[in-house]
Amino acid sequence: GQLRIPPECFVLSPHFTCTLPLGHRVGTVSPLFQRLENDQIEALRKRFGGGQPTDCTVDPQAKRTPPTSDPAPTPATPGDPQLIQQLTEEVAKQGNHVRQLKANKAEKAQVDAEVAKLLELKKQLALAEGKSPEIPKGKRKK
């Protein structure tokens, strides 16, 4: 076999053989795992529990200022191909606008405002696609 030991070592004796020395005393017994009370469980759940944000019903357009060019459509059901196509085009258009402003060395306040509009459009697009609206923070140049 794998262990390369003789087959006579695999024999089980029909009689019980105690291998502890005569007079052996067992030490104090203690549980392997600590008992968790409900308050400890809740504290651990708050500390380590992830999950979905509890405020999922907030309308993403309630906090948004409409873009100056044309207002964004109201979000429809996730997966609406027309809405996804329209939002994709708006994201591309706004992204190009932001790039143009940066290339022209526009004022930081104006660039930041346009970037905020772009991020809001990306959130709407993610919601329309049925994805999480979380947008990872981009890398900043130092």
C-alpha positions, 0 to 999 in steps of 0.5 A, a space after each residue: 500500500 501507500 504506507 509501505 508497511 507489512 499487512 500484519 499491521 492492519 489486523 484489528 484485535 477482537 479484544 480491547 487493549 488499554 494503552 494507558 498506564 495503570 493508575 492514569 488520571 484524566 486532567 480537568 475537562 474543558 470544552 474545545 469551543 467557547 459557548 457564544 451567547 446571543 449578545 456576542 453573536 450580534 456583536 460579531 455579526 455587526 463587526 464582521 457581517 457584510 451583506 447588502 446595504 440596508 437602504 436599498 430602496 433609495 431612488 438614485 435620482 433623488 440626490 442627483 442634479 440633472 445634466 445640463 444637456 439632456 435629462 437622464 431617463 428614469 430607471 426602468 426595470 433592470 435589463 431594459 435594452 433601450 435604457 441600457 443603450 441610452 445610458 451607455 451612450 450618455 456615459 461615453 459622451 460624458 466621459 469624453 466631455 470630462 476628458 476634453 475638460 481635463 485636456 483643456 486644463 479646465 477649472 478643478 471645480 468644473 471638472 469635479 462637477 462633470 465627473 460627479 455627473 459621470 459617476 451618477 450616470 455610471 451608477 444608473 447604468 449599473 442599476 439598469 444592467 442589474 449590477 451593484 451600483 458601487 463604483 470603485 474609486 479610481 487611482 489618483 496620480 500623485 
